[in-house]
Amino acid sequence: MRREVILGALTAVNLALLAGLGLTQILPAKAQDGAGILRGSGLEIVDREGRLRSSISIQPAVAGEAETVLFRLIPQNGQPSVKISASISSAGLSFVGGDDESYIILEADGPESRLKMVEPDGREKLVAP
């Protein structure tokens, strides 16, 4: 008799667990109420074909240069068009035209800052204070 009670209780517990699992499969999933934080050492965003389109990465310190955080936006051709970088000693922003021959670089390196603009025909303008 005692064995039948234990088996009956165990069966009831199993049925309750099975019902709980079934409900989690039927009910829609909900996002958490608060905004979450995504943590990692880098982030890559790819398009439907699996091509890299954007990335945020940390470049380690090498050859006397400081560690750098780099954000890149990449169009379909795979060549980065926008780059933003930051380190302890400098920060920079670059825009590259579709032809890869025209670009703008805005850079602050320690106490110095400069703006360099290059046109496809080779014309170049450097602006510095």
C-alpha positions in Angstrom: 0.0 0.0 0.0 2.8 2.4 0.9 4.5 1.7 -2.4 1.4 2.6 -4.3 1.1 5.9 -2.5 4.7 6.8 -3.3 4.3 5.8 -7.0 1.0 7.8 -7.2 2.7 10.9 -5.7 5.7 10.5 -8.1 3.3 10.2 -11.0 1.4 13.4 -9.9 4.7 15.3 -9.6 5.8 14.1 -13.1 2.5 15.1 -14.6 2.8 18.6 -13.0 6.3 19.0 -14.4 5.1 17.8 -17.8 2.2 20.3 -17.8 4.7 23.1 -16.8 6.9 22.2 -19.7 4.0 22.1 -22.1 2.9 25.6 -21.0 6.3 27.1 -21.6 6.2 25.7 -25.2 2.7 27.1 -25.8 2.8 30.5 -24.2 4.7 33.3 -26.1 8.1 34.3 -25.0 8.4 37.8 -23.5 11.4 40.1 -23.3 12.6 41.2 -19.9 11.1 44.5 -18.7 14.4 46.3 -18.1 17.0 47.0 -20.8 19.7 44.4 -20.6 23.4 44.9 -21.0 25.4 43.0 -23.7 29.0 42.4 -22.7 31.8 41.0 -24.7 35.2 41.7 -26.1 33.9 42.5 -29.6 30.7 42.7 -31.7 30.2 41.9 -35.3 27.0 42.5 -37.3 26.6 40.5 -40.6 24.0 40.7 -43.4 21.8 37.9 -44.7 24.7 36.5 -46.8 27.0 36.4 -43.8 29.2 39.3 -44.9 30.6 41.5 -42.1 28.8 44.9 -42.1 29.8 46.5 -38.8 32.1 45.7 -36.0 33.3 47.0 -32.6 36.6 45.6 -31.5 39.4 46.2 -29.1 42.8 46.3 -30.8 45.6 45.2 -28.3 48.5 47.5 -27.6 51.4 46.7 -29.9 54.8 48.3 -30.6 54.5 51.2 -28.2 51.0 52.1 -29.3 48.1 52.2 -26.8 45.1 49.8 -26.8 42.5 51.0 -29.3 38.7 50.7 -29.5 37.7 50.5 -33.2 34.2 50.9 -34.7 33.7 50.1 -38.4 30.8 50.5 -40.8 31.2 48.4 -43.9 29.1 48.5 -47.1 28.5 45.6 -49.5 31.9 45.7 -51.1 33.6 44.8 -47.8 35.8 48.0 -47.6 35.2 49.9 -44.4 33.6 53.3 -45.2 33.4 54.8 -41.7 35.9 54.2 -38.9 35.9 55.7 -35.4 38.8 54.9 -33.1 39.8 55.9 -29.6 42.7 55.2 -27.3 44.3 56.9 -24.3 46.5 59.1 -26.5 44.4 59.7 -29.6 41.0 59.5 -31.3 40.1 59.6 -34.9 37.3 59.5 -37.5 37.5 58.6 -41.1 35.1 58.5 -44.0 36.1 56.8 -47.3 34.2 57.4 -50.6 33.0 54.5 -52.7 36.0 54.9 -55.1 38.5 54.4 -52.2 40.4 57.4 -53.6 38.5 60.1 -51.8 38.5 60.3 -48.0 38.4 62.5 -44.9 40.4 61.9 -41.7 39.7 63.9 -38.6 42.3 63.1 -35.9 43.2 64.3 -32.4 46.6 62.9 -31.4 47.7 64.1 -28.0 47.8 67.9 -28.1 47.7 68.0 -31.9 44.6 67.9 -34.1 44.2 67.9 -37.9 41.7 67.4 -40.7 42.9 65.8 -44.0 40.7 65.7 -47.1 41.7 63.9 -50.3 39.9 64.0 -53.6 40.1 61.3 -56.3 42.3 63.4 -58.6 44.9 63.5 -55.8 44.1 67.0 -54.6 44.7 67.1 -50.8 43.9 69.7 -48.2 45.3 69.6 -44.6 43.7 71.8 -42.0 45.5 72.2 -38.7 45.2 74.9 -36.1 
